[in-house]
Amino acid sequence: MKKLLPNRGGLLLVFVVFMLAYSCTPTQCVLCDIDNSTLYKVELNDDVKTNTGRNEIETFFTPVPIEVSKKKVDLYLVDCSEGQPYKLNDENLEQFIKDNMFRIDTSQVKRIVTTSDADVPPDIVQYSELQNLGICNRYRKAVKFELRGMLASRRWDNDGIFYTGYNGGTYYERNDLINHVIGFGRGGTNLILGAEAAIIPRILTLKNRHALGLGVLTGFWPVDGGLFIPISLHPRLTFNEFSAPLWGKCNAWYLFGDLGVAYDASGDVPFINDNLPSSWFTGIGLGIDLWKTKNRDLSFDIGYRYTSFALPVNEDLNNCLEQAGLENELENPVRNAGQLFVRFGFTW
């Protein structure tokens, strides 16, 4: 049986496009574009006064409250106690913000007051008045959940598969439903449809920005006459795991891999053959998480996967081997295939 090898040049081209798009993504300085002539005074509670020796923090930039969990809201501030940012040009202004940016838990804030004139009594600012900057807000938890639809393409050189048999054998033609493209029988198909899901705990953080996770992937692949359920180790390296809303960075690129086995739920193929899994697969991929809400991303990825699927035997082949006294040598045919795949879905 011939191997099914997809066009690897196509995968390389898509990979290059992904990386160019990533490298050309501009960094957005949200606070650089807002008015910085109004003075905000962030008054601190007694505990913070005792620990820091400061009664308040002065800033000319709108304080930004960002919800990081159901019970926690952080306030992002630019400390302007020793600077006048409204006198700086764009380049120096951005650097000033980077050098003086910090965040504080809102539970440590007594109140926020503002005034643009020393002769005008200060106004108390509510948090709801501070959340109109149009910034992204994505909080990624320590355990990810992925749900994906999958479409894979194999280069198919054969029109089917021939089984030797007692009555002359059996030939299974490709039984694709649409122009020999989509099908589920043992004769083979160019395209594979499926669904996949994964749970990925975070095991390591890198530079307080990126994260490495290691989890488990499963799903459902109806192909080659079987109903395959994949079970795989699923490592994932996420870049920009910890979002930076004030710099417009809430999307995340990621690399992932798979190494696992596939169980045929139809019952026609044994899961273990000669003490080894009868069907297995491995693969790598690249994707992007596009933030939609604080707790969810819309995700797209591409990759390459190599599969080795055991196919069901038929009664004619069984009878042939029994007549020849070789029933103990029965082995399931195996279809080895390389494939390009695309996936789309959600990440929580």
N, C-alpha and C positions, 0 to 999 in steps of 0.2 A: 504493500500500500504506500503510495507516494506521500511525502510530507506536503503540507499546505503552507506555503510561505507567502505572506502579504508583501506589498510594496513598502520596503523599509524607508525608501527615499521620501515617501509621503509623510511618514512619521517624523523624519528628521526635519522636513520643511515646516510642519506644524509646530514642532518644538522650537525652531528658530523664531517663528512668528510670536510664540508665547513669550520667549525671552526678550525679544525686541520690544514688545508691548510693555513688559515689566520694566525694562531699563529706561523707557521713554516716559514712564508715568511721572508727572510733575509732583513735587512736594508742595502742598498747600499750607500757607501760614494763615490760618483763619483770623487770628487776632490782628494781623498786619493791616487788614482791610477795614477795620472798624474805627469809629471815632475814639481818639485817645486824649481828649481834652477835659473829660469829666473825672473828677477825683472821687474814688470810692475809698471809704475807710471800713475795713473789715475788723470789727471789734471782737477780741478773743475772750473766752470764758476764763474763770479764775484758775483752773488747772493748767491751762496753757500759759497763762501769765506767770505762774510760779515756775514752770519748767523752762521757759524761754526768756523770761524777763521782758517780754514785749506785751504791751496792752492792745496794740492794733497793727494792722498791715495796710499801708497806703498803696493804691494802684490807680493808674489812669486807664486800665483796660477792664472791660466788663468781666467780673468773676464768672466762671462757668461751672455750674453744678452738673456732674455726670453720675448717673446711677450705675454703680458697679455690681450691685446685687439687690435683692429685695429689701434688705435691711441696712444698706450702706450707700451713702451718696458722698462723693468726694467733690471738693471745691477747688478748681484750678485757678491759680492766682499768678500774676506777674508782680513781683515786689519792686515798687518804684520809689522806695524811700530814699534811695541814693542816686536817682537819675531822672532825666526829663526826656522820655522817649518821643514826645511830640516834636522835638527839635531834630530828630535823626532822619537820615534818608532811608530808603527801603531796605537796602542791604544791611546797614547798621541796626535798623529797627528789628529785623528778624533775628539778628545775633543777640541783641539786647533781650528779646523775649526768651530765647533759648537759655541764656545765662541766668535769668532771674525767675524762670518758671518753677513753681513747685505746687504741690497739692496738699490739702488738709481736709480731714474729715469734717463734715458740716456739723457734727455733734460738738465740735470744739469751737464753733463760732457763736458768739452771743447775738450779734446782729450786724447788718451791713447798712451803712448810711452813705449818702452821696450829696455833693453840692458842686456847682460850677462857679460859685461866687462866695467869697468869704463873708459877705454881708447877708447872704440868704440862709435861713435856717435849714439844717440838713433834713433830707427825706429818708425815711426807712425803706429799704429795698426788699421786696419779697423775692424768694427764689423763682417763682413763676415768671417774674419779669426779666429774668436773666437767661431764659432758655430759647431765645429767638435768633440764634446765630446760624441756624441751618447746618450744624455740624453732624457728622455721623456719630453713632454711639453703638458700638458692638462690644459685648462682654463675653469672651469665650471661656467656658468652664473647663475644669480639669479632666472631665470625661466627655468625649465627643460621641455623638450618635450620627451615623450616616445612613441615608436612604437614597438609593440610586436606581434609575432605569439604565439598561445597558444595551448597546448595539455594537456587534463586532463583525468584522469582514475578514473572510478567509479566501485565499486564492485556491480555487478548486479546479484541478486538472483532470479529474475523472468524472464520468457520467454516472457512476454508481459503484457498487461493490458486488463481487461474485463470491458465493459460498459454495465450496465443493459439497456434493451430496450424493446419496445412494442412487437417486433417480436422475442423475445427470447434473445436479447442482441447481442453485437458485441465484438469479441475478436481481439485485435490488437497484432499480433506477432512482435517480434523483427525483424526489417527489415534491419539489418546490411548488408553492401555491401561486406565486406571481412571477412568470417568466423565468423559472428556474432560479429564483433569487432567495425567497423565504420558504423554509420548510422545516419539518421536524423529524422525518423518518431516517432510518439507518442508511439510506442511499446517499445522504450528504446534502449540504446546502452551503451557499456562499455567505449568507448573513445569519447571525445568531442573535436572538432577542432574549433578554433576561431581566431579572430584578436582583438587586444586591443590597445588603444591609451590613453595617459594621458598628461595633462599640470599641472605642479607642481611649483608654486611660492615658493621661500624660505621665511620662516617667522621668523626663529631664527637661530643664529650661536652659536656653543658651543666651547669654548676654542680656537677660531680662527682656528679651524681645521674641525669640523664636522658641519652639517647643518640639520635642520628640515624643511621639506616642507609640505604644505597641498594643494592638488589640486583636480582635478576631472578626473575620468576614464570613458571611454566609449568603445564601440567596437561592435562586431557582433558575436553571438553564435547561429548557426543553429542546434537546438537540440530539441528532444521531441515533434516534430511536429510543432514547433514554430520558428520564426525568431527573437530571442531575442537581444535587444539592451540594454546593461547594462549602468546604470548611477549611479556613486558611488563617495563618498568621498574617497580620495586616499592619506592618510598620508605617508610620506617617511622620514626615518632617514638615512642620508648618512654619512658614516665614511670616513675620509680623503677627504672631499669635496674640500678642498683647497690643491692642490697638492704641493709636495715638490720635484721638479725635481732633485735637487742636491743630494737627498737622495734616488733616485729611486722610489719615491712614487707618482705614477700617477694613479694607479688603485684605485677603491673605492668599499667597501662593503656597502650594504644597507639593511635595514629592511623596510617592507611596510605593509599596511593593506588596507582593503576595507570594506565598509558598504554602500549598496545601493539597488536599485530596478532595475527590468528588464522590459522593454516594448516589447511586442510581435508585431513586425511590420507586421505580417501576417494578423492582424485584427480579428483573430478567438478567441482571449481571451481579455476580458476587462482589461484595465490597473488598474482600481480601482474597488474593490469588497468590499461591506460593509464598505465603507469609508477608506479602507486600500489597499495598493498595492497588486495586486494578485500574483506577483512574486518578490522575493527579494533574496539577497545573502550577505554573509560576508566571509572574509578570511584574512589570514596573509601569509607572505612569506619572503624569504631571497635571496639576489642576489649579483652579482658582476658586476661592470662596468670595462671593460678592455679598456684602452685608445687606440684609433686608430689614431686620429688626434687631433689638438689643440681644436677642437670644437665638437668632436664626440666620443662616447664610443660604443663598442660592448658589449651588456648586456645579461646576463643569470640569471634566477632566478627560484626558486622552492617554493612551498607553499601548503597550505591546504585551501580549500574553501568549504563552506556549501551553497547549493542552495535549494530554494523552488520555483519550476516552476509550474505555472498553465498550464494544458493541455486543448486543445480544446474539446468541447463537440461534439456530432454527432447528426444527424437528428433523428435517431431511439430513442435516449435518450430523445430528445426534445418532440417527439410525445408521448412517454410513460408518461411523466410528464403532458403533456396537457390532455391526456385521463383521467388521475387520478385527474385532477384539481389542480395539484401541480406545475404549471409552474413558480409561483413566488418563489419556493424553489430551483430552478435550481442553482447548484454550479459547477464550473469547478473542475475536479479532480486535485490533486496537487501531484507532484512527489518531495519528499524530498531526497536529496542525498548529501553525503560527498564525496569529491574528492581530489586526489593529482593532482597537475598541474605543468608543466614546461613551461617556456616562454623564448623566445629568440628574439632579435631585436637590436634596436639602441636607444641611449639616446643622446640628443643634449643639 
